[in-house]
Amino acid sequence: MSLNVEHQPVRALPSEKPIRLLDNAGHAVRGAASGGFELPELDVLLELYRRMVIARRFDVQVTALTKQGRLATYPSAYGQEACEIGAISAIETHDWFFPTYRDSIALLTRGIEPGDILASFRGDWHNGYDQHAHRCASQATPLATQTLHAVGLAHAARLRHDPIVTLTYLGDGATSEGDAHEAFNFAAVWQTPTVFLVQNNQFAISTPLSRQTRAATLADKAVGYGMPGYHVDGNDVAAMYAVTLAAVARARDGGGPTLIEGVTYRIEPHTNSDDPTRYRQAREVEHWKRRDPIERLEKYLVSEGALGDDVRTEIADAAESVAAHTREVMTAEAELDPLELFDHVYARPRAALREQRARLEAELKESAMANDSSHAGAAR
Ligand SMILES: Cc1ncc(C[n+]2csc(CCOP(=O)(O)OP(=O)(O)O)c2C)c(N)n1
């Protein structure tokens, strides 16, 4: 069996101006600027709006819980909802998703429970959800490693004639990693059904895009690997959805991988331990706040008569109940066995690990006994 497909070199550079279907004022864009993509139907756009509103409310809630000390860390995706929700909404439940730490709201949209998404950010467990059930890998912290996993799984699926697509997200900074290069190259050479979404949010912690690459756009890199690249307005959910949907369809039909760059901005700090005032100007943040992805779609939906007060209230209520549920599960104390830390590290634990486990077990017993006797003392 040969998996080779006829070699059709990709030579065209992505458009210099990002593709967009809705402009910042919420008007439909037609002609060359739309890159030949069609604006999705109103019911699809309304559903994308609902998902973005719920995602943002969740994100704001989790940031607040992190400030209250309920999570160890949280990388917010505030402002990146069009990329996060547009792309994840373009794959099917049987497709696989390979996310990063930044992408919790995409996991929420995929139907994963808030408490299960956040278990690792609270430090409770390596990963709080069933990856196979959700077809969603763990949120990778080592940059770009998930891109290789996405290519590997897609290649294996193709060998088995399983018609799935893999979607993976990575940041602008992660494109400089060797792993990203290997993933892009193997995906193109093997023609794997993989869609890479580079969320260009302008910063890798404090490193701006200008210090990351000399390429005119990150989408341009696709051409060098021999795959189509799309330079997209990452604050336009209509464009993000339409471009990803087309890439997913092409991948499923045996047309190989696609690299999509969504041009967006990280409004919040990198994580709660970052102080962005040290490396960027407040006026830049304000500039991007005025290009908010939710407001843009809202303006369009209102102008088309598809979003009245009753629907808006119903969506806001749904978002509130997700936030309330998130507060509830994250303020309840988790029941944890610290010794589980050593489970699932190796199939056959090494001597050093066994020794560490025994030491922790002894320490836990000792502190439990000390607790018991101090309680007994207090009761006397
Ligand atoms: C291999 C590796 N090197 C360094 C880091 C430390 N690190 C964590 S996040 C980050 C910045 C990543 O920026 P980007 O890829 O643009 O994604 P963003 O955080 O902006 O979503 C760095 C350098 C890491 N996690 N993994």
The ligand as a Gaussian input file, in Angstrom:
#p B3LYP/6-31G(d) Opt

LIG

1 1
 C       10.053000      23.736000      25.185000
 C        9.669000      24.886000      26.066000
 N       10.484000      25.955000      26.173000
 C       10.146000      26.995000      26.961000
 C        8.967000      26.975000      27.666000
 C        8.593000      28.143000      28.573000
 N        7.458000      28.871000      28.004000
 C        6.210000      28.653000      28.456000
 S        5.083000      29.546000      27.640000
 C        6.248000      30.275000      26.683000
 C        5.850000      31.286000      25.628000
 C        5.101000      30.655000      24.511000
 O        4.582000      31.624000      23.661000
 P        3.655000      31.267000      22.459000
 O        4.088000      30.003000      21.798000
 O        3.564000      32.461000      21.595000
 O        2.232000      30.948000      23.128000
 P        1.315000      31.846000      24.090000
 O        1.771000      31.559000      25.501000
 O        1.459000      33.262000      23.689000
 O       -0.060000      31.317000      23.883000
 C        7.521000      29.820000      27.015000
 C        8.770000      30.266000      26.385000
 C        8.158000      25.839000      27.543000
 N        6.990000      25.740000      28.169000
 N        8.506000      24.820000      26.727000

